[in-house]
């Protein structure tokens, strides 16, 4: 199976507003190619998890070709 990295350690409370921390964490994971998938907490939905795919990972091409693509509609009310 594909390598899934562990959920990154983020500061408690307010990490959503700390762009420097989240960028540094994501950047380190992306350049390290340790895992194909990185679970990260959602900034929009509390207690939900999003999954980032590392396009530089050696297994990315294989797994992305096997994945189905479905439309994702964002509710415009989120931006009001």
N, C-alpha and C positions, 0 to 999 in steps of 0.2 A: 504494500500500500504506500501511499504518499506520506511523506514526513510532515507531521503537524507540529509546529513550534508551540511551546507553552504560552499561555496568556501572559503578556508582559506585566511586570510590576510597575504600577503607576501610582503617583502620590494620592493619598486619600483626600477626597473632597476638593473639587475645583480643578481636577486635571483637564477637564474639557476646555477650559479657558487658557491652559498653559501650552500654547502651540509649540514652544521650543522643546519641551519635554517630549511631547508626542511625536514631533518630527524626528528628534534624535533617536527615539526608540524605534520608530518605523524605519528610519534610514539605516541603523545598525543591523536590523534584521534583513533588510533588502540586500545590503552589500555582503552579508555573511553567508547567504544561500544555505543556511542551516535547515530550513524547512520550506516546503512548497506552500504551506498554508499557515497564516498567523491569525489566531482568534483575537479579536479586540472588542472591548465593550462599546456598545452603541452610544452615541452622543444624543440621539433623538429618543430612543425607546429605553427606559430604565430597565435594568436587569436582562437586556437582550445582548446577543453577541453577533458581531459581523465577522466575516472571514475574508482576509486579504490573500490574494494569490501572488506569489513571487514569480514574475515572468522570467527572471534570470536563473531560476532553479532548473537543474538538468531534467527533471520530470515534468516541467510545465507544459511542454509541447504535447507530450503523450496524453496527459490528463485533460488538457484543455480541448483537445480534439475529441475526446470521449464525452465531454460535457454537452448538455443541450442548452441552447440559448432561448430564454423566454423574455418577453417584454416586462419591464418593471415600471409601473406608473407611480409617480410621486404626486401625492395629493397637494394641490396648489395651496390649500389652507395652511400647510406647514410654514409657508413663507409670508403669511399675512401678519 
